[in-house]
Every structure is written in C-alpha cells, then in structure tokens.
Amino acid sequence: MCDAGSVCNTEPNALKDTVNTPGWVGKLLAGVTLPGSSPALLPTGGLKQQLSLNPSTNGPAIPWRRANVRHTSNELYVDIVETLSVTLAPSGRPLAAFANGSIVFTSKISGVPDLLLSLSAPGGRSSMDRAFELPVFHPCVRLARWKEKPGELSFVPPDGKFVLAGYEANLLSSYPDLNSWSTANLQLPVSIEVSKSLGPMGADFEVRLLLSAKFPGASSSSVSSRPVLGSRGSGISTPMFSGGSSASPHLQDVTVTVPIPEAVRNITDLRASRGEAYFNPADNVVEWRIPTKDAAAAGSATLRCTIVGPLPDDEEASMNGFRLDNVNGDYNDKEETYQASLTESAKAASTKEQQDPRDLYKIQQNSPLMPSSASVSFSVKGWLASGVKVDGLIIDTRKSRGLGEGVKPYKGVKYLTVSRKGVETRC
C-alpha cells in the first residue's frame, strides 16, 4: 500500500484487513448486471466520516498480524533449512565453507500469542554469535531480547507461514589452522575427488564420491518429519522433545555434475559403480545420479569416463587415402596409400608401446580437454551442518491474548540441509 507515492504498508496480513478483494458475491452480482455495492447502501457523509465508521482502516494494533484470528486446530511449526556452499582445493583442503540458514515459522493459532523460541549451537549458548553470523530477523522479533540473551527469539508471530530469521554460519571460523584441514574435518556426509589424464592416451578421468552414514551432532531422535515439541503443564514451562519417529538422517537426491570443455566432441564409455550417468552435449556436462537406496550405504562410488577430442583440420582429408597437390590441385599418385600408412603407423605404435606404455604426446594433447571442477548436490532431512538446534518453543500465557484457557497447540520442528551444486572441488 502506498500513501502519496510512498510505501507505507507491505505486511500481507494488514493488507488483507484493509484492501477489499473481490469475492464470489461481487461476481454473482456482476453476472446479473447489478453493482457489487450500491451507492444507496453506502453511509452518507464525506470520506472522513466513512473512514471513521470503519475502524479497520486505522490498521490493527500489530501491523504484521490480522485482527480476530481464529483457528479450529492450533498448530506451531518450525522449519530450519540450510543451504551449503563449500569450495575445496585439488588437495582436498577447504577454501571456503558456509551454511546459509533460514528459519521458516508457521503459526496457526487463535488470538495474539506471545512466543519464545530457544535455539542452541555446538559449544552452548556462548557460541551462538559464531553460528549466527550476519543474522536478519522479521520485524516481529524483539531485538533487545536477542542481544541480551543470544539464542532466544521473543516475538508475536504473523498468521500463517513466514520467514522468522536468516543467518550465515562459517563452518571454518573456529579452526584457525586451515593448512592441515581436509574434507574429513568438515564432517560433511559427501565428499568428492577427481583424477584426470588417466589411461594410455590420457583421455580418461575418474570421479570418486565418498559417502558417509555419520552425521555429526545428529542424535537418535533426529527425524525427517516434525517431532512433537511437548510441554510440561502450561504457562511458560520449558518444552521437551517427545514423540516422532526413530528414523536417522540419510542422504537423498545425490547428483554429481562435471562441466566439460566445449572442445570435447563426446564422452564415451561412462562406467558408474552406483547409479547411472549420462553426457548432456547441449549443456556440456556429465550428470551422475545415485538413487537414495544406493546412497544410503556408506562407502565410495566411482565414475570413469573417456573423452573424445576434436578432429584435426586435415584429418578428414587424410582419412580418404589421397590428397590434392597444394600447388596446382592435381592428384598426387606418388603419395603412399592409406593401407600402407596405416600398416606403418601400427608398427610404429606397437614399437612405441613396448618402449613406453603411455603416449606422452597424446596425454599433453588431451590435457586441456579434462574437467576443471566437479560439484555434488544432495539433501539430508533431520540434520543441519551448522549444528543449530531448537531447544524449545514456549507460549507465554501471561502476555498472550485471546488464546483461550486450556489450549495446548501442536508443536513440531524439522531440519533440512540442502546442497544445490554447493559442494565443489577444483581439479
């Protein structure tokens, strides 16, 4: 909503109370050629008098929450989603590792509840400043409470689903000695290695994927669905985790993407130990997909491919068995035939293989055709890379209004870690 060209209101819940959206009644009246609102039914007087008769035009007391909210089933959900961004050197040493998190809150509760969400990180509440770097909050969050006690979010939520907070966690901030680091120190469930210039001609490369079934910080109560956040009694008692499933976190949707230089004509002989791989010539990438049932087993998986480089400029003419004279364009009958040149080249090749099994010239020629990076995408339900957890969700009945006596809403929490080509290794 704009006032004299200036934006004055952007909250969806406040706009629903202020702006009258067309409904089925207006469409019905328009269908029988009747106006949706007859001027005779409008109150008499000027605009100021009409606005004074409608108290909703002044806006609700809380800008981000609609007035008179009522729900038959009271529910509160907390979804924490982290997106990984990790870059690894060819040696395996991490160059950068970040986890960008979002706390999505869903409030379906009557009245005006006053909530307190308690978060924790590895190392206790004192490490919240390191886990929550560059935090951003919804306007409903009381910043004074967060500054006084990091990890506690006190707020009156909007009605429905909204983003409560966002943060960035540096996974390397607490480890000053990065020279001795490797992918094992990051404790990621997936790591990737690339070996190139393999084979006698140096035309093969191999992608090795290391899968782990260990998720640091994940307890046996970590589940893919939302566990119940029960509470003892009522009021402002501390909630406890209870219920839910005993399923442990596991990898899903594992996909390896290997960009290929444009000079490569084709990728042949794709051999994958798990899943299936294919070459997409339109995007010049090799995609290797591993099903969830195969990714659940810990261990290593390999993919070996053979590249086919571009044809030389004169190869098409030489494959015909004759050439034209460069001066006058005549046929050169003194040049050796294709069969003779093929026989001599085969003899020379066999002699060279006996001396050196690897063709150094071909290896050098195929070196620019090798991939320079590889990335892996995956998702893990029930685990967060930063180690952030929800300790409890409290409803302060003394500050809440219109909640009703004896109302105990259903509470749940869900964790999700996603890598959209976020774990990348250079080679």
Secondary structure, 3 states (H helix, E strand, C coil): CEECCEECCCCHHHHHHHCCCCCHHHHHHHHCCCCCCCHHHCCCCCHHHHHHHCHHHHCCCCCCCCCCCCCCCCEEEEEEEEEEEEEECCCCCEEEEEEEEEEEEEEECCCECCEEEEEECCCCHHHHHHHCEEEEECCCECHHHHHHCCCEEEECCCCEEEEEEEEEEECCCCCCCCCCCCHHHHCCCEEEEEEEEECCCCCEEEEEEEECCCCCCCCCCCCCCCCEEEECCCCCCCEEEECCCCCCCCEEEEEEEEECCCCCCEEEEEEECCCEEEEECCCCEEEEEECHHHHCCCEEEEEEEEEECCCCCCHHHHCCCCCECCCCCCECCCCCCHHHHHHHHHHHHHHHHHHCCCCHHHHHHHHHHCCCEEEEEEEEECCCCCCCEEEEEEECCCCCECCCCCCCCEEEEEEEEEEEEEEEEEC
